Structures are given as C-alpha cells and as structure tokens.
Amino acid sequence: MTEVAFHFNAPEPVAYVCRLLRKAVASGAKLVVIGSPQVLEQLDRALWTFSPTDFVPHCFLDSESYVVAASPVILSTTTTAMPHQQVLINLGQFVPDGFDRFERVIEVVGLEDEGRQSARSRWKNYSDQGYAITRHDLALKTSN
C-alpha cells in the first residue's frame, strides 16, 4: 500500500521541495512532482537557482523521451505515463489521480489558509480510503 506523508507548515513550499528533491536524488530516489503549471514553472526556475553548488536533474514530462527516461525528477500536471513510480510529491490542491501507483506520496502544505483547507480535504480522502498517514510538522523542526 502507498505510504502517505504530509509535510505541514512549509513557509516556502517551493524552496522546501527543492531541498527535499536534492536530498532524495542524492539518495538515489526517483520522483514525480505534480502541481499547477504555474507552480511547476516556479519550481523549475528555483531548481536552477536555489543553490550555487548543487544541481537537481529534472525535466517536464513533455520533454524529449530520452530526457524523461534519464531524469530522476519529473515535473508534471498529471500522473499519467510516468517512467517511474517511486515517490510522488503533490504541490496541488487535490488528491492526484493514480497516486496509488506510487510507493510514497508526500503532500507539501504551506502556511496559507486556502492550502491548509485543501490539505485537510486530501487528508480525509486518504484516511477514508484506509491509508495510514505520517505527519511531519515543519514548524516544530524549525523551533527546536
């Protein structure tokens, strides 16, 4: 069964995902990040600039097929036709279709009320389907 985790209270969700992707790729993970076109464009720009010494290889799903096949991180608005299904990071407002094909799902939730409300709805959806959910409160990690 797919592991589901919520990472709450990310002050800057895109910056947080950049760091999360850097760590995951360094450990050999293959990831898909799903979200709106605007958020994915923002993430793409951030992945090129967030660190002067690190590069996180990534591409959009509609890139050349050989690039998609070689990329450990794929940015997409859908989970259809993914070359790998290890980790799905959701920056969207809804439970992604086909999330259950992935080994893990990570829901990243910022501080704004609208995002928190949609996260509660997604939490309920996963819970109603019988998924155990792991909660990571990022505010507690930064206050220590």
N, CA and C atoms as a LAMMPS dump frame, in Angstrom:
ITEM: TIMESTEP
0
ITEM: NUMBER OF ATOMS
432
ITEM: BOX BOUNDS ff ff ff
-5.0000000000000000e+02 5.0000000000000000e+02
-5.0000000000000000e+02 5.0000000000000000e+02
-5.0000000000000000e+02 5.0000000000000000e+02
ITEM: ATOMS id mol type element x y z
1 1 1 N 0.847 -1.187 0
2 1 2 C 0 0 0
3 1 3 C 0.889 1.246 0
4 2 1 N 0.467 2.252 -0.69
5 2 2 C 1.202 3.507 -0.795
6 2 3 C 1.364 4.155 0.576
7 3 1 N 2.586 4.609 0.872
8 3 2 C 2.835 5.37 2.099
9 3 3 C 2.474 6.826 1.826
10 4 1 N 1.727 7.445 2.729
11 4 2 C 1.317 8.839 2.567
12 4 3 C 1.875 9.657 3.726
13 5 1 N 2.523 10.772 3.386
14 5 2 C 3.068 11.669 4.414
15 5 3 C 2.665 13.103 4.083
16 6 1 N 2.315 13.848 5.105
17 6 2 C 2.026 15.28 4.969
18 6 3 C 3.141 16.053 5.646
19 7 1 N 3.715 16.991 4.934
20 7 2 C 4.731 17.891 5.472
21 7 3 C 4.06 19.255 5.618
22 8 1 N 3.651 19.569 6.853
23 8 2 C 2.89 20.781 7.147
24 8 3 C 3.785 21.957 7.502
25 9 1 N 3.241 23.157 7.313
26 9 2 C 3.859 24.415 7.751
27 9 3 C 5.164 24.735 7.032
28 10 1 N 5.2 24.438 5.744
29 10 2 C 6.359 24.829 4.937
30 10 3 C 6.221 26.326 4.643
31 11 1 N 7.106 27.17 5.201
32 11 2 C 6.961 28.613 4.992
33 11 3 C 7.086 29.001 3.516
34 12 1 N 7.921 28.284 2.786
35 12 2 C 8.095 28.478 1.343
36 12 3 C 8.084 27.1 0.695
37 13 1 N 6.899 26.609 0.297
38 13 2 C 6.806 25.233 -0.211
39 13 3 C 7.752 24.917 -1.376
40 14 1 N 7.929 25.839 -2.311
41 14 2 C 8.812 25.556 -3.447
42 14 3 C 10.257 25.398 -2.977
43 15 1 N 10.719 26.276 -2.115
44 15 2 C 12.085 26.16 -1.578
45 15 3 C 12.235 24.866 -0.777
46 16 1 N 11.218 24.508 -0.022
47 16 2 C 11.255 23.266 0.745
48 16 3 C 11.363 22.062 -0.189
49 17 1 N 10.575 22.066 -1.263
50 17 2 C 10.618 20.949 -2.211
51 17 3 C 11.983 20.875 -2.892
52 18 1 N 12.605 22.004 -3.18
53 18 2 C 13.964 21.991 -3.747
54 18 3 C 14.918 21.229 -2.835
55 19 1 N 14.877 21.532 -1.549
56 19 2 C 15.771 20.851 -0.594
57 19 3 C 15.411 19.367 -0.472
58 20 1 N 14.116 19.079 -0.448
59 20 2 C 13.651 17.7 -0.37
60 20 3 C 14.107 16.904 -1.595
61 21 1 N 13.986 17.493 -2.778
62 21 2 C 14.414 16.821 -4.002
63 21 3 C 15.923 16.603 -4.016
64 22 1 N 16.672 17.596 -3.593
65 22 2 C 18.133 17.463 -3.547
66 22 3 C 18.527 16.266 -2.684
67 23 1 N 17.933 16.161 -1.517
68 23 2 C 18.249 15.063 -0.591
69 23 3 C 17.806 13.711 -1.17
70 24 1 N 16.615 13.67 -1.73
71 24 2 C 16.084 12.413 -2.26
72 24 3 C 16.887 11.924 -3.466
73 25 1 N 17.232 12.833 -4.373
74 25 2 C 18.011 12.45 -5.549
75 25 3 C 19.404 11.973 -5.13
76 26 1 N 19.991 12.626 -4.138
77 26 2 C 21.308 12.206 -3.645
78 26 3 C 21.263 10.784 -3.084
79 27 1 N 20.103 10.373 -2.574
80 27 2 C 19.977 9.016 -2.044
81 27 3 C 19.538 8.017 -3.109
82 28 1 N 19.371 8.48 -4.348
83 28 2 C 19.038 7.577 -5.444
84 28 3 C 17.561 7.455 -5.761
85 29 1 N 16.725 8.267 -5.15
86 29 2 C 15.282 8.183 -5.382
87 29 3 C 14.905 8.777 -6.736
88 30 1 N 13.793 8.308 -7.259
89 30 2 C 13.198 8.849 -8.48
90 30 3 C 11.843 9.426 -8.082
91 31 1 N 11.599 10.676 -8.507
92 31 2 C 10.429 11.399 -8.024
93 31 3 C 9.645 12.053 -9.147
94 32 1 N 8.366 12.214 -8.884
95 32 2 C 7.479 12.985 -9.739
96 32 3 C 6.9 14.089 -8.864
97 33 1 N 6.918 15.321 -9.377
98 33 2 C 6.296 16.438 -8.67
99 33 3 C 5.103 16.871 -9.502
100 34 1 N 3.945 16.911 -8.858
101 34 2 C 2.722 17.285 -9.55
102 34 3 C 2.192 18.585 -8.958
103 35 1 N 1.654 19.421 -9.83
104 35 2 C 1.097 20.696 -9.398
105 35 3 C 0.555 21.457 -10.588
106 36 1 N 0.145 22.684 -10.343
107 36 2 C -0.357 23.53 -11.419
108 36 3 C 0.802 23.941 -12.326
109 37 1 N 0.522 24.309 -13.566
110 37 2 C 1.602 24.768 -14.452
111 37 3 C 2.406 25.926 -13.854
112 38 1 N 1.74 26.846 -13.179
113 38 2 C 2.426 27.996 -12.59
114 38 3 C 3.385 27.572 -11.484
115 39 1 N 2.955 26.694 -10.613
116 39 2 C 3.808 26.221 -9.516
117 39 3 C 4.977 25.414 -10.069
118 40 1 N 4.723 24.613 -11.08
119 40 2 C 5.805 23.805 -11.664
120 40 3 C 6.837 24.686 -12.362
121 41 1 N 6.407 25.747 -13.02
122 41 2 C 7.351 26.694 -13.634
123 41 3 C 8.2 27.364 -12.553
124 42 1 N 7.552 27.733 -11.458
125 42 2 C 8.27 28.342 -10.335
126 42 3 C 9.292 27.354 -9.765
127 43 1 N 8.897 26.104 -9.611
128 43 2 C 9.81 25.08 -9.101
129 43 3 C 10.966 24.85 -10.073
130 44 1 N 10.677 24.801 -11.36
131 44 2 C 11.728 24.622 -12.361
132 44 3 C 12.774 25.728 -12.246
133 45 1 N 12.325 26.988 -12.172
134 45 2 C 13.265 28.105 -12.016
135 45 3 C 14.053 27.982 -10.715
136 46 1 N 13.367 27.622 -9.648
137 46 2 C 14.026 27.509 -8.342
138 46 3 C 15.073 26.4 -8.335
139 47 1 N 14.795 25.292 -9.008
140 47 2 C 15.757 24.188 -9.044
141 47 3 C 17.054 24.579 -9.757
142 48 1 N 16.995 25.544 -10.649
143 48 2 C 18.197 26.026 -11.339
144 48 3 C 18.975 27.026 -10.501
145 49 1 N 18.328 27.643 -9.505
146 49 2 C 18.968 28.765 -8.812
147 49 3 C 19.064 28.631 -7.296
148 50 1 N 18.461 27.623 -6.686
149 50 2 C 18.38 27.6 -5.221
150 50 3 C 19.719 27.362 -4.535
151 51 1 N 20.687 26.776 -5.24
152 51 2 C 21.989 26.526 -4.64
153 51 3 C 23.075 26.728 -5.684
154 52 1 N 24.107 27.486 -5.354
155 52 2 C 25.176 27.702 -6.325
156 52 3 C 26.06 26.469 -6.55
157 53 1 N 25.976 25.483 -5.668
158 53 2 C 26.855 24.319 -5.786
159 53 3 C 26.125 23.016 -6.087
160 54 1 N 24.803 23.016 -6.067
161 54 2 C 24.042 21.785 -6.296
162 54 3 C 23.188 21.916 -7.549
163 55 1 N 23.029 20.799 -8.24
164 55 2 C 22.09 20.745 -9.359
165 55 3 C 21.22 19.524 -9.169
166 56 1 N 19.918 19.71 -9.264
167 56 2 C 18.972 18.603 -9.186
168 56 3 C 18.475 18.347 -10.606
169 57 1 N 18.907 17.24 -11.231
170 57 2 C 18.458 16.955 -12.584
171 57 3 C 16.948 16.754 -12.624
172 58 1 N 16.304 17.452 -13.543
173 58 2 C 14.849 17.389 -13.629
174 58 3 C 14.407 17.775 -15.032
175 59 1 N 13.159 17.46 -15.352
176 59 2 C 12.582 17.876 -16.63
177 59 3 C 11.066 17.836 -16.509
178 60 1 N 10.41 18.43 -17.483
179 60 2 C 8.96 18.33 -17.58
180 60 3 C 8.605 17.038 -18.32
181 61 1 N 7.443 16.495 -18.029
182 61 2 C 7.013 15.242 -18.645
183 61 3 C 6.964 15.343 -20.167
184 62 1 N 6.701 16.521 -20.71
185 62 2 C 6.597 16.665 -22.159
186 62 3 C 7.949 16.916 -22.829
187 63 1 N 9.044 16.73 -22.102
188 63 2 C 10.387 16.832 -22.687
189 63 3 C 10.63 15.637 -23.604
190 64 1 N 11.762 15.671 -24.315
191 64 2 C 12.131 14.54 -25.173
192 64 3 C 12.116 13.253 -24.356
193 65 1 N 11.687 12.15 -24.956
194 65 2 C 11.513 10.895 -24.221
195 65 3 C 12.812 10.413 -23.586
196 66 1 N 13.96 10.594 -24.258
197 66 2 C 15.228 10.151 -23.678
198 66 3 C 15.604 10.996 -22.458
199 67 1 N 15.198 12.268 -22.427
200 67 2 C 15.462 13.128 -21.27
201 67 3 C 14.586 12.687 -20.096
202 68 1 N 13.319 12.432 -20.377
203 68 2 C 12.397 11.968 -19.337
204 68 3 C 12.884 10.651 -18.747
205 69 1 N 13.313 9.741 -19.59
206 69 2 C 13.777 8.428 -19.117
207 69 3 C 15.009 8.546 -18.231
208 70 1 N 15.846 9.552 -18.467
209 70 2 C 17.092 9.702 -17.706
210 70 3 C 16.953 10.603 -16.479
211 71 1 N 15.843 11.31 -16.35
212 71 2 C 15.693 12.285 -15.265
213 71 3 C 15.149 11.656 -13.99
214 72 1 N 15.819 11.888 -12.864
215 72 2 C 15.306 11.358 -11.604
216 72 3 C 14.118 12.16 -11.076
217 73 1 N 13.908 13.381 -11.584
218 73 2 C 12.787 14.218 -11.152
219 73 3 C 12.006 14.653 -12.382
220 74 1 N 10.713 14.362 -12.36
221 74 2 C 9.84 14.749 -13.458
222 74 3 C 8.77 15.692 -12.916
223 75 1 N 8.573 16.815 -13.59
224 75 2 C 7.562 17.799 -13.233
225 75 3 C 6.378 17.61 -14.177
226 76 1 N 5.17 17.505 -13.606
227 76 2 C 4.004 17.224 -14.438
228 76 3 C 2.726 17.724 -13.777
229 77 1 N 1.717 17.948 -14.597
230 77 2 C 0.397 18.303 -14.072
231 77 3 C -0.471 17.058 -13.908
232 78 1 N 0.034 15.907 -14.33
233 78 2 C -0.711 14.655 -14.264
234 78 3 C 0.225 13.508 -13.885
235 79 1 N -0.336 12.405 -13.432
236 79 2 C 0.484 11.232 -13.108
237 79 3 C 0.459 10.202 -14.225
238 80 1 N -0.11 10.552 -15.364
239 80 2 C -0.228 9.636 -16.492
240 80 3 C 1.122 9.42 -17.176
241 81 1 N 1.394 8.19 -17.558
242 81 2 C 2.552 7.81 -18.373
243 81 3 C 3.894 8.158 -17.733
244 82 1 N 4.04 7.875 -16.466
245 82 2 C 5.304 8.148 -15.778
246 82 3 C 6.276 6.987 -15.968
247 83 1 N 7.562 7.294 -16.226
248 83 2 C 8.542 6.219 -16.393
249 83 3 C 8.934 5.556 -15.073
250 84 1 N 8.656 6.215 -13.981
251 84 2 C 8.915 5.619 -12.67
252 84 3 C 7.818 6.042 -11.707
253 85 1 N 7.632 5.24 -10.661
254 85 2 C 6.546 5.489 -9.716
255 85 3 C 7 5.217 -8.294
256 86 1 N 8.136 5.806 -7.966
257 86 2 C 8.671 5.611 -6.627
258 86 3 C 8.061 6.62 -5.656
259 87 1 N 8.311 7.925 -5.873
260 87 2 C 7.829 8.963 -4.957
261 87 3 C 7.067 10.017 -5.743
262 88 1 N 5.892 10.375 -5.239
263 88 2 C 5.079 11.444 -5.82
264 88 3 C 4.999 12.57 -4.804
265 89 1 N 5.409 13.774 -5.204
266 89 2 C 5.269 14.954 -4.352
267 89 3 C 4.138 15.788 -4.916
268 90 1 N 3.143 16.06 -4.09
269 90 2 C 1.979 16.812 -4.541
270 90 3 C 2.049 18.252 -4.05
271 91 1 N 2.123 19.179 -5.007
272 91 2 C 2.031 20.606 -4.7
273 91 3 C 0.678 21.152 -5.146
274 92 1 N -0.228 20.258 -5.508
275 92 2 C -1.558 20.65 -5.972
276 92 3 C -2.562 20.723 -4.842
277 93 1 N -3.791 21.059 -5.216
278 93 2 C -4.861 21.242 -4.241
279 93 3 C -5.759 20.015 -4.099
280 94 1 N -5.544 18.99 -4.933
281 94 2 C -6.411 17.82 -4.934
282 94 3 C -5.574 16.548 -4.825
283 95 1 N -6.221 15.456 -4.421
284 95 2 C -5.56 14.15 -4.408
285 95 3 C -5.311 13.771 -5.867
286 96 1 N -4.073 13.492 -6.235
287 96 2 C -3.776 13.179 -7.638
288 96 3 C -4.371 11.841 -8.069
289 97 1 N -4.953 11.82 -9.253
290 97 2 C -5.41 10.551 -9.825
291 97 3 C -4.208 9.631 -9.971
292 98 1 N -4.386 8.371 -9.641
293 98 2 C -3.316 7.396 -9.814
294 98 3 C -2.228 7.448 -8.756
295 99 1 N -2.444 8.186 -7.667
296 99 2 C -1.425 8.275 -6.613
297 99 3 C -1.063 6.903 -6.061
298 100 1 N -2.031 5.976 -6.104
299 100 2 C -1.83 4.655 -5.506
300 100 3 C -0.878 3.77 -6.316
301 101 1 N -0.436 4.238 -7.475
302 101 2 C 0.582 3.507 -8.246
303 101 3 C 1.989 3.789 -7.714
304 102 1 N 2.113 4.81 -6.867
305 102 2 C 3.42 5.197 -6.335
306 102 3 C 3.675 4.513 -4.996
307 103 1 N 4.956 4.291 -4.695
308 103 2 C 5.327 3.709 -3.41
309 103 3 C 5.047 4.686 -2.269
310 104 1 N 5.341 5.968 -2.522
311 104 2 C 5.162 7.002 -1.491
312 104 3 C 4.541 8.239 -2.108
313 105 1 N 3.724 8.923 -1.305
314 105 2 C 3.171 10.224 -1.667
315 105 3 C 3.541 11.192 -0.558
316 106 1 N 4.08 12.347 -0.957
317 106 2 C 4.392 13.397 0.006
318 106 3 C 3.557 14.621 -0.357
319 107 1 N 2.731 15.034 0.556
320 107 2 C 1.901 16.228 0.401
321 107 3 C 2.612 17.373 1.111
322 108 1 N 2.939 18.426 0.39
323 108 2 C 3.613 19.582 0.98
324 108 3 C 2.579 20.682 1.17
325 109 1 N 2.458 21.152 2.419
326 109 2 C 1.428 22.125 2.779
327 109 3 C 2.084 23.38 3.34
328 110 1 N 1.76 24.513 2.758
329 110 2 C 2.304 25.792 3.205
330 110 3 C 1.546 26.353 4.403
331 111 1 N 1.672 27.653 4.587
332 111 2 C 1.072 28.319 5.741
333 111 3 C -0.257 29.001 5.441
334 112 1 N -0.588 29.208 4.168
335 112 2 C -1.795 29.953 3.823
336 112 3 C -3.056 29.13 4.09
337 113 1 N -4.127 29.811 4.457
338 113 2 C -5.378 29.147 4.848
339 113 3 C -5.969 28.279 3.742
340 114 1 N -5.953 28.768 2.509
341 114 2 C -6.539 28.001 1.403
342 114 3 C -5.827 26.665 1.229
343 115 1 N -4.508 26.682 1.27
344 115 2 C -3.738 25.446 1.137
345 115 3 C -3.967 24.493 2.295
346 116 1 N -4.123 25.051 3.487
347 116 2 C -4.368 24.217 4.668
348 116 3 C -5.746 23.558 4.592
349 117 1 N -6.734 24.304 4.089
350 117 2 C -8.085 23.748 3.946
351 117 3 C -8.095 22.595 2.94
352 118 1 N -7.438 22.794 1.795
353 118 2 C -7.419 21.714 0.803
354 118 3 C -6.608 20.52 1.324
355 119 1 N -5.584 20.769 2.147
356 119 2 C -4.812 19.672 2.742
357 119 3 C -5.688 18.842 3.676
358 120 1 N -6.546 19.513 4.427
359 120 2 C -7.467 18.764 5.309
360 120 3 C -8.383 17.852 4.497
361 121 1 N -8.842 18.352 3.358
362 121 2 C -9.7 17.552 2.48
363 121 3 C -8.929 16.35 1.919
364 122 1 N -7.674 16.576 1.514
365 122 2 C -6.866 15.468 0.995
366 122 3 C -6.582 14.449 2.095
367 123 1 N -6.27 14.945 3.309
368 123 2 C -6.02 14.046 4.446
369 123 3 C -7.241 13.145 4.657
370 124 1 N -8.431 13.742 4.664
371 124 2 C -9.662 12.981 4.863
372 124 3 C -9.848 11.956 3.747
373 125 1 N -9.56 12.339 2.526
374 125 2 C -9.697 11.433 1.397
375 125 3 C -8.788 10.215 1.559
376 126 1 N -7.515 10.453 1.869
377 126 2 C -6.585 9.327 2.079
378 126 3 C -7.04 8.462 3.256
379 127 1 N -7.414 9.111 4.336
380 127 2 C -7.832 8.396 5.544
381 127 3 C -9.081 7.549 5.274
382 128 1 N -10.05 8.116 4.566
383 128 2 C -11.272 7.377 4.242
384 128 3 C -10.997 6.153 3.375
385 129 1 N -9.905 6.193 2.622
386 129 2 C -9.534 5.042 1.783
387 129 3 C -8.671 4.032 2.538
388 130 1 N -8.39 4.308 3.804
389 130 2 C -7.665 3.356 4.637
390 130 3 C -6.158 3.532 4.664
391 131 1 N -5.647 4.634 4.143
392 131 2 C -4.202 4.876 4.157
393 131 3 C -3.77 5.424 5.512
394 132 1 N -2.71 4.847 6.051
395 132 2 C -2.106 5.399 7.267
396 132 3 C -1.309 6.626 6.83
397 133 1 N -1.384 7.69 7.598
398 133 2 C -0.754 8.947 7.22
399 133 3 C 0.284 9.33 8.262
400 134 1 N 1.463 9.706 7.77
401 134 2 C 2.52 10.207 8.635
402 134 3 C 2.507 11.72 8.562
403 135 1 N 2.592 12.365 9.709
404 135 2 C 2.557 13.826 9.775
405 135 3 C 3.938 14.35 10.164
406 136 1 N 4.431 15.313 9.382
407 136 2 C 5.688 15.997 9.687
408 136 3 C 5.377 17.483 9.816
409 137 1 N 5.473 18.013 11.021
410 137 2 C 5.21 19.43 11.246
411 137 3 C 6.532 20.192 11.166
412 138 1 N 6.718 20.913 10.078
413 138 2 C 7.976 21.617 9.846
414 138 3 C 8.166 22.77 10.812
415 139 1 N 7.082 23.31 11.363
416 139 2 C 7.197 24.385 12.339
417 139 3 C 7.875 23.884 13.607
418 140 1 N 7.614 22.643 13.985
419 140 2 C 8.248 22.079 15.179
420 140 3 C 9.735 21.859 14.948
421 141 1 N 10.125 21.514 13.724
422 141 2 C 11.534 21.268 13.425
423 141 3 C 12.341 22.565 13.453
424 142 1 N 11.742 23.661 12.999
425 142 2 C 12.488 24.936 12.977
426 142 3 C 12.487 25.637 14.307
427 143 1 N 11.573 25.272 15.216
428 143 2 C 11.526 25.952 16.507
429 143 3 C 12.462 25.322 17.536
430 144 1 N 13.029 24.16 17.21
431 144 2 C 13.939 23.487 18.151
432 144 3 C 15.326 24.055 18.081
